[in-house]
Amino acid sequence: MKLRNHGKSTLSAEVTQISSHGIWLLVRGTEYFLPYADFPWFEKATVAQIHCVQLIRGSHLRWPDLDVDLELDSLNHLESYPLVYR
């Protein structure tokens, strides 16, 4: 038997917690902490803006309401992805 309709993709990104220090993000079963010191765009954002996250092509995180884009690899290797222009 073949399924005609595919189910909802489990390859998504979800904000699991917001604190006064940063946000926790769950992506494909791995949890990441994004501190405001390293990711200042989220500190003044509303809860709705932070929760509106998209995982695109499996490795690109996008917050359209904040105009923020991050590669998933940058969360593992922040030192290789300078976030401040010098």
Distance bins in CASP14 RR format, pairs under 12 A and 6 or more apart:
PFRMAT RR
TARGET T0000
AUTHOR 0000-0000-0000
RMODE 2
METHOD distances of the structure
MODEL  1
9 28 0 0 0 0 0 1 0 0 0 0 0
9 54 0 0 0 0 0 1 0 0 0 0 0
9 55 0 0 0 0 1 0 0 0 0 0 0
9 56 0 0 0 0 0 1 0 0 0 0 0
9 58 0 0 0 0 1 0 0 0 0 0 0
10 26 0 0 0 0 0 1 0 0 0 0 0
10 27 0 0 0 0 0 1 0 0 0 0 0
10 28 1 0 0 1 0 0 0 0 0 0 0
10 29 0 0 0 0 1 0 0 0 0 0 0
10 55 0 0 0 0 0 1 0 0 0 0 0
10 58 0 0 0 0 0 1 0 0 0 0 0
11 26 0 0 0 0 0 1 0 0 0 0 0
11 27 0 0 0 0 1 0 0 0 0 0 0
11 28 1 0 1 0 0 0 0 0 0 0 0
11 29 0 0 0 0 1 0 0 0 0 0 0
11 30 0 0 0 0 0 1 0 0 0 0 0
11 54 0 0 0 0 0 1 0 0 0 0 0
11 55 1 0 0 1 0 0 0 0 0 0 0
11 56 0 0 0 0 0 1 0 0 0 0 0
11 57 0 0 0 0 1 0 0 0 0 0 0
11 58 1 0 0 1 0 0 0 0 0 0 0
11 59 0 0 0 0 0 1 0 0 0 0 0
11 60 0 0 0 0 0 1 0 0 0 0 0
11 72 0 0 0 0 0 1 0 0 0 0 0
12 25 0 0 0 0 0 1 0 0 0 0 0
12 26 0 0 0 0 1 0 0 0 0 0 0
12 27 1 0 0 1 0 0 0 0 0 0 0
12 28 1 0 0 1 0 0 0 0 0 0 0
12 29 0 0 0 0 1 0 0 0 0 0 0
12 53 0 0 0 0 1 0 0 0 0 0 0
12 54 0 0 0 0 1 0 0 0 0 0 0
12 55 1 0 1 0 0 0 0 0 0 0 0
12 56 0 0 0 0 0 1 0 0 0 0 0
12 58 0 0 0 0 1 0 0 0 0 0 0
12 61 0 0 0 0 0 1 0 0 0 0 0
13 23 0 0 0 0 0 1 0 0 0 0 0
13 24 0 0 0 0 0 1 0 0 0 0 0
13 25 1 0 0 1 0 0 0 0 0 0 0
13 26 1 0 0 1 0 0 0 0 0 0 0
13 27 1 0 1 0 0 0 0 0 0 0 0
13 28 0 0 0 0 1 0 0 0 0 0 0
13 29 0 0 0 0 0 1 0 0 0 0 0
13 30 0 0 0 0 0 1 0 0 0 0 0
13 31 0 0 0 0 0 1 0 0 0 0 0
13 32 0 0 0 0 1 0 0 0 0 0 0
13 34 0 0 0 0 0 1 0 0 0 0 0
13 50 0 0 0 0 0 1 0 0 0 0 0
13 51 0 0 0 0 0 1 0 0 0 0 0
13 52 0 0 0 0 0 1 0 0 0 0 0
13 53 1 0 1 0 0 0 0 0 0 0 0
13 54 1 0 0 1 0 0 0 0 0 0 0
13 55 1 0 1 0 0 0 0 0 0 0 0
13 56 0 0 0 0 1 0 0 0 0 0 0
13 58 0 0 0 0 1 0 0 0 0 0 0
13 59 0 0 0 0 0 1 0 0 0 0 0
13 60 0 0 0 0 1 0 0 0 0 0 0
13 61 1 0 1 0 0 0 0 0 0 0 0
13 62 0 0 0 0 1 0 0 0 0 0 0
13 63 0 0 0 0 1 0 0 0 0 0 0
13 70 0 0 0 0 0 1 0 0 0 0 0
13 72 0 0 0 0 1 0 0 0 0 0 0
13 75 0 0 0 0 0 1 0 0 0 0 0
14 23 0 0 0 0 0 1 0 0 0 0 0
14 24 0 0 0 0 1 0 0 0 0 0 0
14 25 1 0 0 1 0 0 0 0 0 0 0
14 26 1 0 1 0 0 0 0 0 0 0 0
14 27 1 0 0 1 0 0 0 0 0 0 0
14 28 0 0 0 0 0 1 0 0 0 0 0
14 29 0 0 0 0 1 0 0 0 0 0 0
14 30 0 0 0 0 0 1 0 0 0 0 0
14 31 0 0 0 0 1 0 0 0 0 0 0
14 32 0 0 0 0 0 1 0 0 0 0 0
14 50 0 0 0 0 0 1 0 0 0 0 0
14 51 0 0 0 0 1 0 0 0 0 0 0
14 52 0 0 0 0 0 1 0 0 0 0 0
14 53 1 0 0 1 0 0 0 0 0 0 0
14 54 0 0 0 0 0 1 0 0 0 0 0
14 55 0 0 0 0 1 0 0 0 0 0 0
14 61 0 0 0 0 0 1 0 0 0 0 0
15 22 0 0 0 0 0 1 0 0 0 0 0
15 23 1 0 1 0 0 0 0 0 0 0 0
15 24 1 0 0 1 0 0 0 0 0 0 0
15 25 1 0 1 0 0 0 0 0 0 0 0
15 26 1 0 0 1 0 0 0 0 0 0 0
15 27 0 0 0 0 0 1 0 0 0 0 0
15 31 0 0 0 0 0 1 0 0 0 0 0
15 32 0 0 0 0 0 1 0 0 0 0 0
15 33 0 0 0 0 0 1 0 0 0 0 0
15 34 0 0 0 0 1 0 0 0 0 0 0
15 42 0 0 0 0 1 0 0 0 0 0 0
15 45 0 0 0 0 0 1 0 0 0 0 0
15 47 0 0 0 0 1 0 0 0 0 0 0
15 48 0 0 0 0 0 1 0 0 0 0 0
15 49 0 0 0 0 0 1 0 0 0 0 0
15 50 1 0 1 0 0 0 0 0 0 0 0
15 51 1 0 1 0 0 0 0 0 0 0 0
15 52 0 0 0 0 1 0 0 0 0 0 0
15 53 1 0 0 1 0 0 0 0 0 0 0
15 54 0 0 0 0 0 1 0 0 0 0 0
15 55 0 0 0 0 0 1 0 0 0 0 0
15 61 0 0 0 0 0 1 0 0 0 0 0
15 63 0 0 0 0 1 0 0 0 0 0 0
16 22 0 0 0 0 0 1 0 0 0 0 0
16 23 0 0 0 0 1 0 0 0 0 0 0
16 24 1 0 1 0 0 0 0 0 0 0 0
16 25 1 0 0 1 0 0 0 0 0 0 0
16 26 1 0 1 0 0 0 0 0 0 0 0
16 27 0 0 0 0 0 1 0 0 0 0 0
16 29 0 0 0 0 0 1 0 0 0 0 0
16 30 0 0 0 0 0 1 0 0 0 0 0
16 31 1 0 0 1 0 0 0 0 0 0 0
16 32 0 0 0 0 1 0 0 0 0 0 0
16 33 0 0 0 0 0 1 0 0 0 0 0
16 34 0 0 0 0 0 1 0 0 0 0 0
16 50 0 0 0 0 0 1 0 0 0 0 0
16 51 0 0 0 0 0 1 0 0 0 0 0
16 53 0 0 0 0 0 1 0 0 0 0 0
17 23 1 0 0 1 0 0 0 0 0 0 0
17 24 1 0 1 0 0 0 0 0 0 0 0
17 25 0 0 0 0 1 0 0 0 0 0 0
17 26 0 0 0 0 1 0 0 0 0 0 0
17 31 0 0 0 0 1 0 0 0 0 0 0
17 32 0 0 0 0 0 1 0 0 0 0 0
17 33 0 0 0 0 1 0 0 0 0 0 0
17 34 0 0 0 0 0 1 0 0 0 0 0
17 47 0 0 0 0 0 1 0 0 0 0 0
17 50 0 0 0 0 0 1 0 0 0 0 0
17 51 0 0 0 0 0 1 0 0 0 0 0
18 24 1 0 0 1 0 0 0 0 0 0 0
18 25 0 0 0 0 0 1 0 0 0 0 0
18 33 0 0 0 0 0 1 0 0 0 0 0
18 34 0 0 0 0 0 1 0 0 0 0 0
18 36 0 0 0 0 0 1 0 0 0 0 0
18 42 0 0 0 0 1 0 0 0 0 0 0
18 43 0 0 0 0 0 1 0 0 0 0 0
18 45 0 0 0 0 1 0 0 0 0 0 0
18 46 0 0 0 0 0 1 0 0 0 0 0
18 47 1 0 0 1 0 0 0 0 0 0 0
18 48 0 0 0 0 0 1 0 0 0 0 0
18 49 0 0 0 0 0 1 0 0 0 0 0
18 50 1 0 1 0 0 0 0 0 0 0 0
18 51 0 0 0 0 1 0 0 0 0 0 0
18 53 0 0 0 0 0 1 0 0 0 0 0
19 33 0 0 0 0 1 0 0 0 0 0 0
19 34 0 0 0 0 0 1 0 0 0 0 0
19 35 0 0 0 0 1 0 0 0 0 0 0
19 36 0 0 0 0 1 0 0 0 0 0 0
19 42 0 0 0 0 0 1 0 0 0 0 0
19 43 0 0 0 0 0 1 0 0 0 0 0
19 47 0 0 0 0 0 1 0 0 0 0 0
19 50 0 0 0 0 0 1 0 0 0 0 0
20 35 0 0 0 0 0 1 0 0 0 0 0
20 36 0 0 0 0 1 0 0 0 0 0 0
20 37 0 0 0 0 0 1 0 0 0 0 0
20 42 0 0 0 0 0 1 0 0 0 0 0
20 43 0 0 0 0 1 0 0 0 0 0 0
21 33 0 0 0 0 1 0 0 0 0 0 0
21 34 0 0 0 0 1 0 0 0 0 0 0
21 35 1 0 1 0 0 0 0 0 0 0 0
21 36 1 0 0 1 0 0 0 0 0 0 0
21 37 0 0 0 0 1 0 0 0 0 0 0
21 38 0 0 0 0 0 1 0 0 0 0 0
21 39 0 0 0 0 0 1 0 0 0 0 0
21 42 0 0 0 0 0 1 0 0 0 0 0
21 43 0 0 0 0 1 0 0 0 0 0 0
22 32 0 0 0 0 0 1 0 0 0 0 0
22 33 1 0 0 1 0 0 0 0 0 0 0
22 34 1 0 1 0 0 0 0 0 0 0 0
22 35 1 0 1 0 0 0 0 0 0 0 0
22 36 1 0 1 0 0 0 0 0 0 0 0
22 37 0 0 0 0 1 0 0 0 0 0 0
22 38 0 0 0 0 1 0 0 0 0 0 0
22 39 1 0 0 1 0 0 0 0 0 0 0
22 40 0 0 0 0 0 1 0 0 0 0 0
22 41 0 0 0 0 0 1 0 0 0 0 0
22 42 1 0 0 1 0 0 0 0 0 0 0
22 43 1 0 0 1 0 0 0 0 0 0 0
22 44 0 0 0 0 0 1 0 0 0 0 0
22 45 0 0 0 0 0 1 0 0 0 0 0
22 50 0 0 0 0 1 0 0 0 0 0 0
23 31 0 0 0 0 0 1 0 0 0 0 0
23 32 0 0 0 0 1 0 0 0 0 0 0
23 33 1 0 0 1 0 0 0 0 0 0 0
23 34 1 0 1 0 0 0 0 0 0 0 0
23 35 0 0 0 0 1 0 0 0 0 0 0
23 36 0 0 0 0 1 0 0 0 0 0 0
23 38 0 0 0 0 0 1 0 0 0 0 0
23 39 1 0 0 1 0 0 0 0 0 0 0
23 40 0 0 0 0 0 1 0 0 0 0 0
23 41 0 0 0 0 0 1 0 0 0 0 0
23 42 1 0 1 0 0 0 0 0 0 0 0
23 43 0 0 0 0 1 0 0 0 0 0 0
23 45 0 0 0 0 1 0 0 0 0 0 0
23 47 0 0 0 0 1 0 0 0 0 0 0
23 49 0 0 0 0 0 1 0 0 0 0 0
23 50 1 0 1 0 0 0 0 0 0 0 0
23 51 0 0 0 0 1 0 0 0 0 0 0
23 53 0 0 0 0 1 0 0 0 0 0 0
23 61 0 0 0 0 0 1 0 0 0 0 0
23 63 0 0 0 0 0 1 0 0 0 0 0
23 66 0 0 0 0 0 1 0 0 0 0 0
23 68 0 0 0 0 0 1 0 0 0 0 0
23 70 0 0 0 0 0 1 0 0 0 0 0
23 75 0 0 0 0 0 1 0 0 0 0 0
24 30 0 0 0 0 0 1 0 0 0 0 0
24 31 1 0 1 0 0 0 0 0 0 0 0
24 32 1 0 0 1 0 0 0 0 0 0 0
24 33 1 0 1 0 0 0 0 0 0 0 0
24 34 1 0 0 1 0 0 0 0 0 0 0
24 35 0 0 0 0 0 1 0 0 0 0 0
24 39 0 0 0 0 0 1 0 0 0 0 0
24 42 0 0 0 0 0 1 0 0 0 0 0
24 50 0 0 0 0 0 1 0 0 0 0 0
24 51 0 0 0 0 0 1 0 0 0 0 0
24 53 0 0 0 0 0 1 0 0 0 0 0
24 75 0 0 0 0 0 1 0 0 0 0 0
25 31 1 0 0 1 0 0 0 0 0 0 0
25 32 1 0 1 0 0 0 0 0 0 0 0
25 33 1 0 0 1 0 0 0 0 0 0 0
25 34 1 0 0 1 0 0 0 0 0 0 0
25 35 0 0 0 0 0 1 0 0 0 0 0
25 39 0 0 0 0 1 0 0 0 0 0 0
25 42 0 0 0 0 1 0 0 0 0 0 0
25 50 0 0 0 0 1 0 0 0 0 0 0
25 51 0 0 0 0 0 1 0 0 0 0 0
25 53 1 0 0 1 0 0 0 0 0 0 0
25 54 0 0 0 0 0 1 0 0 0 0 0
25 55 0 0 0 0 1 0 0 0 0 0 0
25 61 1 0 0 1 0 0 0 0 0 0 0
25 63 0 0 0 0 0 1 0 0 0 0 0
25 68 0 0 0 0 0 1 0 0 0 0 0
25 70 0 0 0 0 1 0 0 0 0 0 0
25 72 0 0 0 0 1 0 0 0 0 0 0
25 75 1 0 0 1 0 0 0 0 0 0 0
26 32 1 0 0 1 0 0 0 0 0 0 0
26 33 0 0 0 0 0 1 0 0 0 0 0
26 34 0 0 0 0 0 1 0 0 0 0 0
26 51 0 0 0 0 0 1 0 0 0 0 0
26 53 0 0 0 0 0 1 0 0 0 0 0
26 55 0 0 0 0 0 1 0 0 0 0 0
26 61 0 0 0 0 0 1 0 0 0 0 0
26 75 0 0 0 0 0 1 0 0 0 0 0
27 34 0 0 0 0 0 1 0 0 0 0 0
27 53 0 0 0 0 1 0 0 0 0 0 0
27 54 0 0 0 0 0 1 0 0 0 0 0
27 55 1 0 0 1 0 0 0 0 0 0 0
27 56 0 0 0 0 0 1 0 0 0 0 0
27 58 0 0 0 0 1 0 0 0 0 0 0
27 59 0 0 0 0 1 0 0 0 0 0 0
27 60 0 0 0 0 0 1 0 0 0 0 0
27 61 1 0 0 1 0 0 0 0 0 0 0
27 70 0 0 0 0 0 1 0 0 0 0 0
27 71 0 0 0 0 0 1 0 0 0 0 0
27 72 1 0 0 1 0 0 0 0 0 0 0
27 73 0 0 0 0 0 1 0 0 0 0 0
27 75 0 0 0 0 1 0 0 0 0 0 0
27 76 0 0 0 0 0 1 0 0 0 0 0
28 55 1 0 0 1 0 0 0 0 0 0 0
28 58 1 0 0 1 0 0 0 0 0 0 0
28 59 0 0 0 0 1 0 0 0 0 0 0
28 61 0 0 0 0 0 1 0 0 0 0 0
28 72 0 0 0 0 1 0 0 0 0 0 0
28 75 0 0 0 0 0 1 0 0 0 0 0
29 55 0 0 0 0 0 1 0 0 0 0 0
29 72 0 0 0 0 0 1 0 0 0 0 0
30 55 0 0 0 0 0 1 0 0 0 0 0
30 72 0 0 0 0 1 0 0 0 0 0 0
30 75 0 0 0 0 1 0 0 0 0 0 0
30 76 0 0 0 0 1 0 0 0 0 0 0
31 75 0 0 0 0 0 1 0 0 0 0 0
32 38 0 0 0 0 0 1 0 0 0 0 0
32 39 0 0 0 0 0 1 0 0 0 0 0
32 53 0 0 0 0 0 1 0 0 0 0 0
32 61 0 0 0 0 1 0 0 0 0 0 0
32 70 0 0 0 0 1 0 0 0 0 0 0
32 72 0 0 0 0 1 0 0 0 0 0 0
32 73 0 0 0 0 0 1 0 0 0 0 0
32 74 0 0 0 0 0 1 0 0 0 0 0
32 75 1 0 1 0 0 0 0 0 0 0 0
32 76 0 0 0 0 1 0 0 0 0 0 0
32 77 0 0 0 0 0 1 0 0 0 0 0
32 78 0 0 0 0 0 1 0 0 0 0 0
33 39 0 0 0 0 1 0 0 0 0 0 0
33 42 0 0 0 0 0 1 0 0 0 0 0
33 75 0 0 0 0 1 0 0 0 0 0 0
33 76 0 0 0 0 0 1 0 0 0 0 0
33 78 0 0 0 0 0 1 0 0 0 0 0
34 40 0 0 0 0 0 1 0 0 0 0 0
34 41 0 0 0 0 1 0 0 0 0 0 0
34 42 1 0 0 1 0 0 0 0 0 0 0
34 43 0 0 0 0 0 1 0 0 0 0 0
34 45 0 0 0 0 0 1 0 0 0 0 0
34 50 0 0 0 0 1 0 0 0 0 0 0
34 53 0 0 0 0 0 1 0 0 0 0 0
34 61 0 0 0 0 1 0 0 0 0 0 0
34 63 0 0 0 0 0 1 0 0 0 0 0
34 68 0 0 0 0 0 1 0 0 0 0 0
34 70 0 0 0 0 1 0 0 0 0 0 0
34 72 0 0 0 0 0 1 0 0 0 0 0
34 74 0 0 0 0 0 1 0 0 0 0 0
34 75 1 0 0 1 0 0 0 0 0 0 0
34 78 0 0 0 0 1 0 0 0 0 0 0
34 83 0 0 0 0 0 1 0 0 0 0 0
35 42 0 0 0 0 1 0 0 0 0 0 0
35 43 0 0 0 0 1 0 0 0 0 0 0
35 75 0 0 0 0 0 1 0 0 0 0 0
35 78 0 0 0 0 1 0 0 0 0 0 0
35 83 0 0 0 0 0 1 0 0 0 0 0
36 42 1 0 0 1 0 0 0 0 0 0 0
36 43 1 0 1 0 0 0 0 0 0 0 0
36 44 0 0 0 0 1 0 0 0 0 0 0
36 45 0 0 0 0 1 0 0 0 0 0 0
36 50 0 0 0 0 0 1 0 0 0 0 0
37 43 0 0 0 0 1 0 0 0 0 0 0
37 78 0 0 0 0 0 1 0 0 0 0 0
37 83 0 0 0 0 0 1 0 0 0 0 0
37 84 0 0 0 0 0 1 0 0 0 0 0
38 70 0 0 0 0 0 1 0 0 0 0 0
38 74 0 0 0 0 1 0 0 0 0 0 0
38 75 0 0 0 0 1 0 0 0 0 0 0
38 78 1 0 0 1 0 0 0 0 0 0 0
38 79 0 0 0 0 0 1 0 0 0 0 0
38 81 0 0 0 0 0 1 0 0 0 0 0
38 82 0 0 0 0 0 1 0 0 0 0 0
38 83 1 0 0 1 0 0 0 0 0 0 0
38 84 0 0 0 0 1 0 0 0 0 0 0
39 45 0 0 0 0 0 1 0 0 0 0 0
39 50 0 0 0 0 0 1 0 0 0 0 0
39 61 0 0 0 0 0 1 0 0 0 0 0
39 63 0 0 0 0 0 1 0 0 0 0 0
39 66 0 0 0 0 0 1 0 0 0 0 0
39 68 0 0 0 0 1 0 0 0 0 0 0
39 69 0 0 0 0 0 1 0 0 0 0 0
39 70 0 0 0 0 1 0 0 0 0 0 0
39 74 0 0 0 0 1 0 0 0 0 0 0
39 75 0 0 0 0 1 0 0 0 0 0 0
39 78 0 0 0 0 1 0 0 0 0 0 0
39 81 0 0 0 0 0 1 0 0 0 0 0
39 83 1 0 0 1 0 0 0 0 0 0 0
39 84 0 0 0 0 0 1 0 0 0 0 0
40 66 0 0 0 0 0 1 0 0 0 0 0
40 68 0 0 0 0 0 1 0 0 0 0 0
40 83 0 0 0 0 1 0 0 0 0 0 0
40 84 0 0 0 0 1 0 0 0 0 0 0
41 49 0 0 0 0 1 0 0 0 0 0 0
41 50 0 0 0 0 1 0 0 0 0 0 0
41 61 0 0 0 0 0 1 0 0 0 0 0
41 63 1 0 0 1 0 0 0 0 0 0 0
41 65 0 0 0 0 0 1 0 0 0 0 0
41 66 1 0 1 0 0 0 0 0 0 0 0
41 67 0 0 0 0 1 0 0 0 0 0 0
41 68 1 0 1 0 0 0 0 0 0 0 0
41 69 0 0 0 0 0 1 0 0 0 0 0
41 70 0 0 0 0 1 0 0 0 0 0 0
41 83 0 0 0 0 1 0 0 0 0 0 0
41 84 0 0 0 0 0 1 0 0 0 0 0
42 49 0 0 0 0 1 0 0 0 0 0 0
42 50 1 0 1 0 0 0 0 0 0 0 0
42 51 0 0 0 0 0 1 0 0 0 0 0
42 52 0 0 0 0 0 1 0 0 0 0 0
42 53 0 0 0 0 0 1 0 0 0 0 0
42 61 0 0 0 0 0 1 0 0 0 0 0
42 63 0 0 0 0 1 0 0 0 0 0 0
42 65 0 0 0 0 0 1 0 0 0 0 0
42 66 1 0 0 1 0 0 0 0 0 0 0
42 68 1 0 0 1 0 0 0 0 0 0 0
42 70 0 0 0 0 0 1 0 0 0 0 0
42 83 0 0 0 0 0 1 0 0 0 0 0
43 49 0 0 0 0 0 1 0 0 0 0 0
43 50 0 0 0 0 1 0 0 0 0 0 0
43 66 0 0 0 0 0 1 0 0 0 0 0
43 68 0 0 0 0 0 1 0 0 0 0 0
44 50 0 0 0 0 0 1 0 0 0 0 0
44 66 0 0 0 0 1 0 0 0 0 0 0
45 51 0 0 0 0 1 0 0 0 0 0 0
45 52 0 0 0 0 1 0 0 0 0 0 0
45 53 0 0 0 0 0 1 0 0 0 0 0
45 63 1 0 0 1 0 0 0 0 0 0 0
45 65 1 0 0 1 0 0 0 0 0 0 0
45 66 1 0 1 0 0 0 0 0 0 0 0
45 67 0 0 0 0 0 1 0 0 0 0 0
45 68 0 0 0 0 1 0 0 0 0 0 0
46 52 0 0 0 0 1 0 0 0 0 0 0
46 63 0 0 0 0 0 1 0 0 0 0 0
46 65 0 0 0 0 1 0 0 0 0 0 0
46 66 0 0 0 0 1 0 0 0 0 0 0
47 65 0 0 0 0 0 1 0 0 0 0 0
48 63 0 0 0 0 0 1 0 0 0 0 0
48 64 0 0 0 0 0 1 0 0 0 0 0
48 65 1 0 0 1 0 0 0 0 0 0 0
48 66 0 0 0 0 0 1 0 0 0 0 0
49 63 1 0 0 1 0 0 0 0 0 0 0
49 64 0 0 0 0 1 0 0 0 0 0 0
49 65 1 0 1 0 0 0 0 0 0 0 0
49 66 1 0 1 0 0 0 0 0 0 0 0
49 67 0 0 0 0 0 1 0 0 0 0 0
49 68 0 0 0 0 1 0 0 0 0 0 0
50 61 0 0 0 0 0 1 0 0 0 0 0
50 63 1 0 0 1 0 0 0 0 0 0 0
50 64 0 0 0 0 0 1 0 0 0 0 0
50 65 0 0 0 0 1 0 0 0 0 0 0
50 66 1 0 0 1 0 0 0 0 0 0 0
50 68 0 0 0 0 1 0 0 0 0 0 0
51 63 0 0 0 0 1 0 0 0 0 0 0
51 64 0 0 0 0 0 1 0 0 0 0 0
51 65 0 0 0 0 1 0 0 0 0 0 0
51 66 0 0 0 0 0 1 0 0 0 0 0
52 61 0 0 0 0 0 1 0 0 0 0 0
52 62 0 0 0 0 1 0 0 0 0 0 0
52 63 1 0 0 1 0 0 0 0 0 0 0
52 64 1 0 0 1 0 0 0 0 0 0 0
52 65 1 0 1 0 0 0 0 0 0 0 0
52 66 0 0 0 0 1 0 0 0 0 0 0
52 67 0 0 0 0 0 1 0 0 0 0 0
52 68 0 0 0 0 0 1 0 0 0 0 0
53 60 0 0 0 0 0 1 0 0 0 0 0
53 61 1 0 0 1 0 0 0 0 0 0 0
53 62 1 0 0 1 0 0 0 0 0 0 0
53 63 1 0 1 0 0 0 0 0 0 0 0
53 64 0 0 0 0 1 0 0 0 0 0 0
53 65 0 0 0 0 1 0 0 0 0 0 0
53 66 0 0 0 0 1 0 0 0 0 0 0
53 68 0 0 0 0 1 0 0 0 0 0 0
53 69 0 0 0 0 0 1 0 0 0 0 0
53 70 0 0 0 0 1 0 0 0 0 0 0
53 72 0 0 0 0 0 1 0 0 0 0 0
54 60 0 0 0 0 1 0 0 0 0 0 0
54 61 1 0 0 1 0 0 0 0 0 0 0
54 62 1 0 1 0 0 0 0 0 0 0 0
54 63 1 0 0 1 0 0 0 0 0 0 0
54 64 1 0 0 1 0 0 0 0 0 0 0
54 65 0 0 0 0 0 1 0 0 0 0 0
54 66 0 0 0 0 0 1 0 0 0 0 0
54 68 0 0 0 0 0 1 0 0 0 0 0
54 69 0 0 0 0 1 0 0 0 0 0 0
54 70 0 0 0 0 0 1 0 0 0 0 0
55 61 1 0 0 1 0 0 0 0 0 0 0
55 62 1 0 0 1 0 0 0 0 0 0 0
55 63 0 0 0 0 0 1 0 0 0 0 0
55 69 0 0 0 0 0 1 0 0 0 0 0
55 70 0 0 0 0 0 1 0 0 0 0 0
55 71 0 0 0 0 0 1 0 0 0 0 0
55 72 1 0 0 1 0 0 0 0 0 0 0
56 62 1 0 1 0 0 0 0 0 0 0 0
56 63 0 0 0 0 0 1 0 0 0 0 0
56 64 0 0 0 0 0 1 0 0 0 0 0
56 69 0 0 0 0 1 0 0 0 0 0 0
56 70 0 0 0 0 0 1 0 0 0 0 0
56 71 0 0 0 0 0 1 0 0 0 0 0
56 72 0 0 0 0 0 1 0 0 0 0 0
57 69 0 0 0 0 0 1 0 0 0 0 0
57 71 0 0 0 0 0 1 0 0 0 0 0
57 72 0 0 0 0 1 0 0 0 0 0 0
58 71 0 0 0 0 0 1 0 0 0 0 0
58 72 1 0 0 1 0 0 0 0 0 0 0
58 73 0 0 0 0 0 1 0 0 0 0 0
59 69 0 0 0 0 0 1 0 0 0 0 0
59 70 0 0 0 0 1 0 0 0 0 0 0
59 71 1 0 0 1 0 0 0 0 0 0 0
59 72 1 0 1 0 0 0 0 0 0 0 0
59 73 1 0 0 1 0 0 0 0 0 0 0
59 74 0 0 0 0 1 0 0 0 0 0 0
59 75 0 0 0 0 0 1 0 0 0 0 0
59 76 0 0 0 0 0 1 0 0 0 0 0
60 68 0 0 0 0 0 1 0 0 0 0 0
60 69 1 0 0 1 0 0 0 0 0 0 0
60 70 1 0 0 1 0 0 0 0 0 0 0
60 71 1 0 0 1 0 0 0 0 0 0 0
60 72 1 0 0 1 0 0 0 0 0 0 0
60 73 0 0 0 0 1 0 0 0 0 0 0
60 74 0 0 0 0 0 1 0 0 0 0 0
60 75 0 0 0 0 0 1 0 0 0 0 0
61 68 0 0 0 0 1 0 0 0 0 0 0
61 69 1 0 0 1 0 0 0 0 0 0 0
61 70 1 0 1 0 0 0 0 0 0 0 0
61 71 1 0 0 1 0 0 0 0 0 0 0
61 72 1 0 0 1 0 0 0 0 0 0 0
61 73 0 0 0 0 0 1 0 0 0 0 0
61 74 0 0 0 0 1 0 0 0 0 0 0
61 75 0 0 0 0 1 0 0 0 0 0 0
62 68 1 0 0 1 0 0 0 0 0 0 0
62 69 1 0 1 0 0 0 0 0 0 0 0
62 70 0 0 0 0 1 0 0 0 0 0 0
62 71 0 0 0 0 0 1 0 0 0 0 0
62 72 0 0 0 0 0 1 0 0 0 0 0
63 69 1 0 0 1 0 0 0 0 0 0 0
63 70 0 0 0 0 1 0 0 0 0 0 0
68 74 0 0 0 0 0 1 0 0 0 0 0
68 83 0 0 0 0 0 1 0 0 0 0 0
69 81 0 0 0 0 0 1 0 0 0 0 0
69 83 0 0 0 0 0 1 0 0 0 0 0
70 76 0 0 0 0 0 1 0 0 0 0 0
70 77 0 0 0 0 0 1 0 0 0 0 0
70 78 0 0 0 0 0 1 0 0 0 0 0
70 81 0 0 0 0 1 0 0 0 0 0 0
70 83 0 0 0 0 1 0 0 0 0 0 0
71 77 0 0 0 0 1 0 0 0 0 0 0
71 78 0 0 0 0 0 1 0 0 0 0 0
71 80 0 0 0 0 1 0 0 0 0 0 0
71 81 1 0 0 1 0 0 0 0 0 0 0
71 83 0 0 0 0 0 1 0 0 0 0 0
72 78 0 0 0 0 0 1 0 0 0 0 0
72 81 0 0 0 0 0 1 0 0 0 0 0
73 79 0 0 0 0 0 1 0 0 0 0 0
73 80 1 0 0 1 0 0 0 0 0 0 0
73 81 1 0 0 1 0 0 0 0 0 0 0
74 80 1 0 0 1 0 0 0 0 0 0 0
74 81 1 1 0 0 0 0 0 0 0 0 0
74 82 0 0 0 0 1 0 0 0 0 0 0
74 83 0 0 0 0 1 0 0 0 0 0 0
75 81 0 0 0 0 1 0 0 0 0 0 0
75 83 0 0 0 0 0 1 0 0 0 0 0
78 84 0 0 0 0 0 1 0 0 0 0 0
END
